[in-house]
Amino acid sequence: MQRVRARNPHKVGVKKSYNAAVISISTSRFMKYGSVKTPEKAEDISGRIIVDLLENAGHKLCLYSLISDEGRSITEAVKALINDVDVVITTGGTGLAPRDVTIEAVKQMIQKDIPGFGELFRIISYEEVGSSAMLTRASGGIAEKTAIFCLPGSPNAVKLAMEALILPELQHILLHASEQ
C-alpha cells in the first residue's frame, strides 16, 4: 500500500531560494591543492555533487571552501558563515578515525540539534551499504538562524543525504530556524 503524502501547510508561502556555503574537509586534498574556491580545482567529487544539487534546486552558492581536517580550521570556517548564509553543508570528517573531528568542531556552535537527520540518514544508508552505515556520525543542527549539515566524504552518501533529506526539507527547516 502506497502512502499518500498530505500537502504540508508549513511549506506554503516559504522562501524558495537560499544562500548556501559548502565546506569540503580533507587534509590530503588541502595539502595537494591548497585553499581553492571551486570543487573542480580540488578534484572534489562530493563537493561538486553538493554544489550541483543546491544550484539545480535554485539555491545560490555563496562560498565553496576546501580546508584541512583540523578542529580549529573547521570551527573558524563554519563560525564565519553563521548568519551570513542560510545553510552550511560540510563533507568529510564524520567517521570514527582520530582525524575525523568535524562533528566535535561543529557541535560547539549548534544551539538546536536535528537528531532526526542523522538517524534517518543512517537508516536509509543501511538500505544501501548495510551495517557499515553505523560508522557515520553525520549530523545536522541550527546555529543562530543558519542550518548546518555535516555529511560524510563519500559521493554516494552525499548524494543520498542531499536528495532524500536535506533538499526536500530545507525550506521547512529554515522557516522554523528564522522564527522569532
HELIX and SHEET records of a PDB file:
HELIX    1   1 PRO A    9  LYS A   11  5                                   3    
HELIX    2   2 THR A   27  TYR A   33  1                                   7    
HELIX    3   3 ILE A   45  ASN A   56  1                                  12    
HELIX    4   4 GLY A   71  LYS A   79  1                                   9    
HELIX    5   5 THR A  102  LYS A  107  1                                   6    
HELIX    6   6 PRO A  115  VAL A  129  1                                  15    
HELIX    7   7 GLY A  130  LEU A  135  5                                   6    
HELIX    8   8 PRO A  155  ALA A  161  1                                   7    
HELIX    9   9 MET A  162  ILE A  166  3                                   5    
HELIX   10  10 LEU A  167  ALA A  177  1                                  11    
SHEET    1   A 6 LYS A  60  ILE A  67  0                                        
SHEET    2   A 6 ASN A  19  ILE A  25  1                                        
SHEET    3   A 6 VAL A  87  THR A  91  1                                        
SHEET    4   A 6 THR A 146  LEU A 151  1                                        
SHEET    5   A 6 SER A 139  ALA A 143 -1                                        
SHEET    6   A 6 LYS A 112  ASP A 113 -1                                        
END                                                                             
